[in-house]
Structure formats: C-alpha cells, structure tokens
C-alpha cells in the first residue's frame, strides 16, 4: 500500500507511477558491505544482532558471507545460519561464491550440517573489459558456469547466477552466459551494476533484455538487481530495475561497500514503502542503521537522508515557523509534510526545531514550550540574542544554561 501524501500536496510522482510489482530485498551488509576499505568487520555477536534487526525489518534474504574465503568466514556463516534456525527468524540465508566448485562446496556442507537451506549466489565476470583484463575467453566462462552450477544443483542448493559488471557487458556475452546458467539449473539470475555505471534508463533497458531472454527460454527464473552508487544512481536505478521486471533488489545498510558503496538499503526501503512496493513498519529502521554504524565503525553524516541527525531538524526561521504553525494546528501529518518529503513518523522520528543564527523568535518560544519551560520575554530575548551572536546552532546544553541564568536573575521592579 502506497503512503498517501498530505491532502494538500499534489503528487506528481503518483501521476507518473505505473503498476506496483512485488519488491523483495536482499541485504548485502554482512558480506558485500564489509568489502569497504574503511569499515571494521563486526564480531559474530554484532553480526547476529544485525541479523535480528534485519529480520525485524522483514528483509527477505541476507548474504551471510563467502565461506570459500577461509575457515574464519565459514565459521561465522555457520553461526549465523544456526542463529536463523535457533531463533526461528523469517529471513532466509544466501552465500556468495565464485563460480568454482571449491567455493560452493563449503555452502553445501554448512547446509547439510545445519539443515538450513542456503541460496548459492555464484558470481563470475562478464564484461569484455573484465574478460580482457583477466585473460578469459567466453568459452572458459561458460564452462566454469556450467560446471559450478551443475555441482551446486546436484548438492541440493538453490542457485542465483551473478554476472559481475553486467551493466557494461555486451548482449552476446550475456545471452551465452545466462543461457548456460539457466540450462544448468540456476533459478535466479542477477544483473550486477558492479561499478555503479548504470543510469536508471540503462538499468531498465538491461533488465528488459534479460527478461526477454528468459521468456525466449520459456523458463520461470527470477531477476535480481545488484547496484552500486559510484555515480549516485543507486536507489533510482534499483527502482528502475524493479519497474522493468526485477523482483529482488540488493543493498547494504548506509550504502557501505566497495569504493563509493552499494545501493543504500535503508533509503531504498523507505522509497519502496512510500511508493507502494512494500507495506511495512519502518520505525525500527534508525536503530538498525545505528547498530550497523557502531558495529562497522561508520559515521552517519548529519545530512544523511532519513537517518542522519539533521534529516528532520531545522534552525532556520522560515522553515521552523511553518512547522510550528502546523504544530499549533494540532496536525501531525501537516507538521511532518510542510517542510519534509519523508514523514518523520514513518521511521519513528519527530520534527526538531533548534536555535541558531538564522532562527526567529518562534524557534526559541517553541523550544521552550516543548520542554515545559516559561517563554517569558526576558528569557526569549536572552536566548535569541545569544543565537544571533553565534556562528552555529546552539546546543541544548547552551540554551539550558542561558535559561537557568535568566531564571536566577532577580525580577526587575
């Protein structure tokens, strides 16, 4: 169900919207997200905590690692798999693997030991530039694909076949590779924008090409979209891919990942809910992002959309005055919408009004009233004067000190 805008908002987005396909989500935070050179790898306890938060957010699937990378990764993958089973989480597990038997075998073994199904996400480079750099030929890639997927299916694994750098690959290579993978038993194929190259139009064109190929082969195979944000198109290209026929979208919390990062899963989720592609409660989204930030030692920029400290915070007089007027009308939806594209209440937050050099007196009065403090002329004047003399927004402690000093002053007259 789409989040309806305030009745006083004319929504051009709604006029442009088409049919609403179902949108599944795959969370790459604990695998692809950890490839960022700037993050700290969480402990297994922190990973399990993040996993629980993903489940609370009703994320459909989670990439829990690449166990072929070594025993330490395989141990964490097994612990996470057992947590899913032991706590009866609804989220389903998948694991990355290079398209080689040696990477797929540990996934099969963990599945057999735990009894928990794990989707195998087998990836291989596809673009001519990657083929040239690696010294690969198309026949070699096809053979790797056929051998690896045949082995995985024989071991009882469900397989998603991932062509790295799909968005810069030529049609003939993609046709050959996807056809080989599907005939070998892949149940999903993943279009990967590995270096964040695709524009939304490019994402749609490519997904439609893959969809047409699947139709030609007369098979029931799902299409995933895996995006990055090197050009800033992460969320918009993911939505475009969905509208073109992809049914599962990948992302990582806060957009962490290689280079500029993956599609930000949190922002993608907000947009999918607001656009009607998913219907769910997002009030736990800030806590999820904060948990990832702590575990991975990542700073959330103040101006980060929806989650950042400044997302629903203003100290500007004109903006704040409109929000205050909406508050005094007793209209929470109006307060949320008058100077905000995303309702703060959607993610369990509130509009915040601060006091700074660009504030008006209404900011000061509102700040005091919301905290049950007297908004006398003397107190308001003192706080307002301090704000105008400052070169940045006053902290709450600074305002409180001014208020306390004013209240200790003897009354004149």
C-alpha positions as CSV (number, residue, x, y, z in Angstrom):
1,X,0.0,0.0,0.0
2,X,1.4,3.4,-1.0
3,X,2.0,6.0,1.6
4,X,-0.5,8.7,0.7
5,X,0.8,12.3,0.8
6,X,-0.8,15.0,2.8
7,X,-4.1,16.0,1.1
8,X,-2.7,19.5,0.4
9,X,0.2,18.0,-1.6
10,X,-0.2,17.5,-5.4
11,X,1.9,14.4,-6.0
12,X,3.4,14.4,-9.5
13,X,5.2,11.2,-8.5
14,X,1.9,9.5,-8.2
15,X,0.7,10.7,-11.6
16,X,3.9,9.2,-13.2
17,X,3.6,5.9,-11.4
18,X,2.8,2.6,-13.2
19,X,1.9,-0.9,-11.9
20,X,3.3,-1.9,-8.5
21,X,5.4,-5.1,-8.7
22,X,6.3,-7.0,-5.6
23,X,9.7,-6.0,-4.3
24,X,11.9,-8.5,-2.4
25,X,15.1,-7.3,-0.7
26,X,18.4,-8.9,-0.2
27,X,20.7,-7.4,2.5
28,X,24.3,-7.4,1.5
29,X,25.6,-5.6,4.6
30,X,27.3,-8.6,6.2
31,X,29.2,-9.6,3.0
32,X,29.5,-7.1,0.2
33,X,29.1,-4.1,2.6
34,X,32.2,-5.3,4.6
35,X,34.3,-5.0,1.4
36,X,34.5,-1.3,2.1
37,X,38.2,-0.5,2.9
38,X,37.0,1.9,5.7
39,X,34.8,-0.4,7.8
40,X,35.6,-2.6,10.8
41,X,34.5,-6.2,10.5
42,X,31.9,-6.8,13.2
43,X,32.3,-9.6,15.8
44,X,30.0,-12.6,15.4
45,X,27.8,-11.3,18.2
46,X,27.4,-8.0,16.4
47,X,26.6,-9.8,13.2
48,X,23.9,-11.8,14.9
49,X,22.4,-8.6,16.4
50,X,22.3,-7.0,13.0
51,X,20.7,-10.2,11.6
52,X,17.9,-9.9,14.1
53,X,17.4,-6.3,13.2
54,X,17.1,-7.3,9.5
55,X,14.5,-9.8,10.5
56,X,12.5,-7.2,12.4
57,X,12.6,-5.0,9.2
58,X,11.2,-8.0,7.3
59,X,14.2,-8.1,4.9
60,X,13.6,-11.2,2.7
61,X,17.1,-12.6,2.3
62,X,20.6,-11.9,3.7
63,X,24.0,-12.6,2.3
64,X,25.9,-14.0,5.3
65,X,29.3,-14.4,3.7
66,X,31.6,-16.1,1.3
67,X,32.6,-19.3,3.2
68,X,35.0,-20.2,0.4
69,X,37.2,-17.3,1.6
70,X,38.5,-19.3,4.5
71,X,37.7,-21.1,7.8
72,X,37.1,-17.9,9.8
73,X,34.4,-16.8,7.3
74,X,32.9,-20.3,7.2
75,X,32.6,-20.3,11.0
76,X,30.7,-17.1,11.0
77,X,28.5,-18.2,8.2
78,X,27.6,-21.4,10.2
79,X,26.9,-19.4,13.4
80,X,24.6,-17.0,11.5
81,X,22.8,-20.0,9.9
82,X,22.3,-21.6,13.2
83,X,21.0,-18.3,14.7
84,X,18.4,-18.1,11.9
85,X,17.3,-21.7,12.8
86,X,17.6,-21.5,16.5
87,X,15.7,-18.1,16.9
88,X,13.2,-19.1,14.1
89,X,13.9,-16.0,12.2
90,X,11.9,-15.5,9.0
91,X,14.8,-14.1,7.0
92,X,16.4,-16.6,4.5
93,X,20.2,-17.0,4.1
94,X,22.3,-16.8,1.0
95,X,26.0,-17.0,0.4
96,X,28.4,-15.7,-2.2
97,X,30.7,-18.0,-4.1
98,X,33.0,-17.6,-7.0
99,X,31.8,-19.8,-9.9
100,X,34.1,-22.7,-8.9
101,X,33.3,-25.9,-7.1
102,X,35.8,-25.1,-4.2
103,X,33.7,-22.1,-3.2
104,X,30.4,-23.9,-3.5
105,X,31.3,-27.0,-1.5
106,X,31.5,-25.2,1.9
107,X,28.0,-23.8,1.4
108,X,26.7,-27.3,0.7
109,X,28.4,-28.6,3.8
110,X,27.1,-25.9,6.1
111,X,23.6,-26.6,4.7
112,X,23.9,-30.3,5.4
113,X,25.3,-29.8,8.9
114,X,22.6,-27.2,9.9
115,X,19.6,-28.4,7.9
116,X,19.1,-24.7,6.9
117,X,18.7,-24.0,3.2
118,X,21.2,-21.5,1.9
119,X,20.9,-20.0,-1.6
120,X,24.2,-20.1,-3.5
121,X,25.0,-16.8,-5.2
122,X,27.6,-17.8,-7.8
123,X,29.3,-14.9,-9.5
124,X,31.6,-14.5,-12.5
125,X,32.9,-11.6,-14.5
126,X,31.0,-11.0,-17.7
127,X,32.1,-7.7,-19.4
128,X,34.6,-7.6,-22.3
129,X,36.8,-5.3,-20.3
130,X,36.9,-7.7,-17.4
131,X,37.5,-10.7,-19.8
132,X,40.4,-8.9,-21.4
133,X,42.0,-7.9,-18.0
134,X,41.7,-11.4,-16.7
135,X,42.7,-13.2,-19.9
136,X,39.4,-15.1,-20.0
137,X,37.5,-16.3,-23.1
138,X,33.8,-16.7,-23.4
139,X,34.1,-20.5,-23.7
140,X,36.0,-20.6,-20.5
141,X,33.4,-18.6,-18.7
142,X,30.6,-20.8,-20.0
143,X,32.4,-24.0,-18.8
144,X,33.0,-22.5,-15.4
145,X,29.3,-21.6,-15.2
146,X,28.1,-25.0,-16.3
147,X,30.4,-27.0,-14.0
148,X,29.8,-24.9,-10.9
149,X,26.0,-24.6,-11.2
150,X,25.7,-28.3,-12.1
151,X,27.6,-29.2,-8.9
152,X,25.6,-26.8,-6.8
153,X,22.3,-28.2,-8.0
154,X,23.5,-31.8,-7.5
155,X,24.3,-30.8,-3.9
156,X,20.7,-29.6,-3.4
157,X,21.4,-25.9,-3.5
158,X,19.2,-23.2,-5.0
159,X,21.4,-21.1,-7.3
160,X,21.4,-17.5,-8.2
161,X,23.8,-16.8,-11.0
162,X,25.5,-13.4,-10.9
163,X,27.3,-11.9,-13.9
164,X,29.7,-9.3,-12.5
165,X,29.8,-6.0,-14.4
166,X,26.6,-6.9,-16.3
167,X,25.9,-3.2,-17.0
168,X,29.0,-3.0,-19.2
169,X,28.7,-6.4,-20.8
170,X,27.6,-6.9,-24.5
171,X,24.4,-8.7,-25.4
172,X,26.0,-11.7,-27.0
173,X,28.1,-12.5,-23.9
174,X,25.1,-12.1,-21.6
175,X,22.9,-14.2,-23.7
176,X,25.5,-17.0,-23.8
177,X,26.3,-16.9,-20.1
178,X,22.7,-16.6,-18.8
179,X,21.5,-19.3,-21.2
180,X,24.3,-21.7,-19.9
181,X,23.4,-20.9,-16.3
182,X,19.7,-21.4,-16.7
183,X,20.1,-24.6,-18.6
184,X,22.5,-25.8,-15.8
185,X,19.8,-25.2,-13.2
186,X,20.0,-21.6,-11.9
187,X,16.6,-20.5,-10.6
188,X,17.6,-16.8,-10.4
189,X,19.9,-14.5,-12.4
190,X,21.4,-11.4,-11.0
191,X,22.1,-8.2,-13.1
192,X,25.1,-6.6,-11.3
193,X,26.0,-3.0,-11.7
194,X,29.3,-3.7,-10.1
195,X,30.9,-0.3,-10.6
196,X,27.8,1.8,-10.4
197,X,27.8,2.5,-14.1
198,X,24.1,2.3,-14.9
199,X,21.7,5.2,-15.2
200,X,18.0,4.4,-14.4
201,X,17.3,4.2,-18.2
202,X,20.2,1.8,-18.6
203,X,19.0,-0.3,-15.7
204,X,15.6,-0.6,-17.3
205,X,16.9,-1.5,-20.8
206,X,19.2,-4.2,-19.4
207,X,16.6,-5.8,-17.1
208,X,14.1,-5.9,-20.0
209,X,16.7,-7.5,-22.2
210,X,17.3,-10.3,-19.6
211,X,13.5,-10.6,-19.1
212,X,13.0,-11.1,-22.8
213,X,15.8,-13.8,-22.9
214,X,14.0,-15.7,-20.0
215,X,10.8,-15.5,-22.0
216,X,12.5,-16.9,-25.0
217,X,13.8,-19.8,-23.0
218,X,10.3,-20.4,-21.6
219,X,11.5,-20.8,-18.0
220,X,10.4,-19.4,-14.6
221,X,13.6,-17.7,-13.5
222,X,13.7,-14.6,-11.2
223,X,15.8,-11.5,-11.9
224,X,17.8,-9.7,-9.2
225,X,19.4,-6.3,-9.3
226,X,22.6,-5.6,-7.5
227,X,23.6,-1.9,-7.6
228,X,26.4,0.4,-6.5
229,X,26.3,4.2,-6.2
230,X,29.5,5.4,-7.8
231,X,27.5,7.8,-9.9
232,X,24.9,8.5,-7.3
233,X,22.2,6.4,-9.1
234,X,22.0,3.6,-6.5
235,X,18.4,3.9,-5.4
236,X,17.0,5.3,-8.6
237,X,18.5,2.6,-10.7
238,X,17.2,-0.1,-8.3
239,X,13.7,1.3,-8.5
240,X,14.0,1.5,-12.3
241,X,15.2,-2.2,-12.4
242,X,12.2,-3.2,-10.3
243,X,9.8,-1.4,-12.6
244,X,11.4,-3.2,-15.6
245,X,11.0,-6.7,-14.2
246,X,13.5,-7.3,-11.4
247,X,11.8,-8.9,-8.4
248,X,14.6,-8.8,-5.8
249,X,16.8,-5.8,-5.1
250,X,20.1,-5.8,-3.3
251,X,21.6,-3.2,-1.0
252,X,23.7,-2.6,2.2
253,X,22.9,-0.5,5.3
254,X,24.0,3.1,4.9
255,X,25.4,2.2,1.4
256,X,28.6,0.7,2.8
257,X,30.6,-1.3,0.3
258,X,33.4,-1.3,-2.2
259,X,34.6,2.2,-3.3
260,X,31.6,4.5,-3.0
261,X,29.5,1.7,-1.7
262,X,26.4,-0.3,-2.5
263,X,22.8,0.9,-3.0
264,X,21.8,2.2,0.4
265,X,19.3,-0.5,1.6
266,X,17.7,1.9,4.2
267,X,16.9,4.6,1.6
268,X,15.8,2.0,-0.9
269,X,13.4,0.6,1.7
270,X,12.0,4.0,2.6
271,X,11.3,4.7,-1.1
272,X,9.8,1.3,-1.7
273,X,7.4,1.8,1.2
274,X,6.5,5.4,0.2
275,X,5.9,4.3,-3.4
276,X,3.8,1.3,-2.5
277,X,6.1,-1.5,-3.5
278,X,6.3,-2.7,0.1
279,X,3.9,-2.3,3.1
280,X,5.6,-2.5,6.5
281,X,6.5,-0.7,9.7
282,X,9.8,1.2,9.4
283,X,10.1,2.5,13.0
284,X,13.0,0.2,13.7
285,X,15.0,1.4,10.7
286,X,17.0,4.1,12.5
287,X,18.1,1.5,15.2
288,X,19.2,-0.9,12.5
289,X,21.3,1.7,10.8
290,X,22.8,2.9,14.1
291,X,23.7,-0.8,15.0
292,X,25.5,-1.2,11.7
293,X,27.3,2.1,12.2
294,X,28.5,1.0,15.6
295,X,29.5,-2.5,14.6
296,X,31.3,-1.3,11.4
297,X,32.7,1.9,12.9
298,X,31.0,4.0,10.3
299,X,30.0,7.6,10.9
300,X,26.5,8.6,9.8
301,X,26.8,12.1,8.2
302,X,24.3,14.6,9.8
303,X,22.7,15.3,6.4
304,X,22.3,11.6,5.5
305,X,18.7,11.3,4.3
306,X,16.0,10.0,6.8
307,X,18.6,8.5,9.2
308,X,21.0,11.4,9.7
309,X,20.8,13.7,12.7
310,X,19.7,16.7,10.6
311,X,17.1,14.8,8.5
312,X,14.2,16.3,10.4
313,X,15.9,19.1,12.1
314,X,15.9,22.8,11.3
315,X,17.1,26.0,12.9
316,X,16.1,28.3,10.0
317,X,13.4,30.9,10.9
318,X,11.1,30.5,7.9
319,X,11.2,26.7,7.9
320,X,10.8,26.4,11.6
321,X,7.9,28.9,11.7
322,X,5.9,26.8,9.2
323,X,6.5,23.7,11.3
324,X,5.5,25.5,14.5
325,X,2.3,26.8,12.9
326,X,1.4,23.2,11.8
327,X,2.1,22.0,15.4
328,X,-0.2,24.7,16.8
329,X,-2.9,23.5,14.4
330,X,-2.7,20.1,16.1
331,X,-2.0,18.5,12.7
332,X,0.9,16.0,13.0
333,X,0.8,15.0,9.3
334,X,0.9,18.6,8.3
335,X,3.9,19.2,10.7
336,X,5.6,16.2,9.1
337,X,4.9,17.3,5.5
338,X,5.2,21.1,5.4
339,X,9.0,21.1,5.1
340,X,9.8,17.4,4.6
341,X,9.4,14.9,1.8
342,X,9.6,12.0,4.1
343,X,7.3,11.9,7.2
344,X,9.5,11.7,10.3
345,X,6.8,9.5,11.9
346,X,7.4,6.9,9.2
347,X,10.7,5.9,10.8
348,X,9.7,6.7,14.4
349,X,11.2,10.2,14.5
350,X,9.9,13.7,15.1
351,X,10.4,17.1,13.6
352,X,13.1,19.0,15.6
353,X,13.4,22.8,15.9
354,X,16.7,24.2,17.0
355,X,18.0,27.7,17.7
356,X,20.8,29.3,15.7
357,X,21.9,32.5,14.0
358,X,19.3,32.1,11.2
359,X,16.4,31.4,13.7
360,X,13.5,33.6,14.5
361,X,11.9,34.2,17.9
362,X,9.4,31.5,17.2
363,X,12.2,28.9,17.3
364,X,13.0,30.0,20.8
365,X,9.5,30.0,22.0
366,X,8.7,26.6,20.6
367,X,11.9,25.1,22.0
368,X,11.0,26.4,25.5
369,X,7.3,25.4,25.3
370,X,8.1,21.8,24.1
371,X,10.3,21.4,27.2
372,X,7.7,22.9,29.6
373,X,9.8,26.0,30.3
374,X,8.4,29.5,30.6
375,X,8.8,31.5,27.4
376,X,8.9,34.9,29.1
377,X,10.1,37.9,27.1
378,X,13.3,38.2,29.1
379,X,14.2,34.5,28.6
380,X,13.3,34.6,24.9
381,X,15.3,37.8,24.4
382,X,18.4,36.4,26.1
383,X,18.4,33.1,24.1
384,X,17.6,34.9,20.8
385,X,20.5,37.4,21.4
386,X,22.9,34.5,22.1
387,X,21.8,32.7,18.9
388,X,22.3,35.8,16.7
389,X,25.8,36.3,18.2
390,X,26.7,32.7,17.5
391,X,28.2,31.3,14.3
392,X,26.4,27.9,14.6
393,X,23.3,26.3,16.1
394,X,23.3,26.4,19.9
395,X,23.5,23.1,21.7
396,X,20.6,22.1,24.1
397,X,23.1,22.5,27.0
398,X,24.0,26.0,25.9
399,X,20.3,27.1,25.7
400,X,19.6,25.5,29.1
401,X,22.5,27.4,30.7
402,X,21.1,30.7,29.3
403,X,17.6,29.8,30.6
404,X,18.9,28.8,34.0
405,X,20.9,32.0,34.3
406,X,17.9,34.2,33.3
407,X,15.7,32.4,35.8
408,X,18.2,33.1,38.6
409,X,18.3,36.8,37.9
410,X,16.2,39.0,40.3
411,X,12.9,40.2,38.8
412,X,13.1,43.9,38.0
413,X,10.8,46.4,39.5
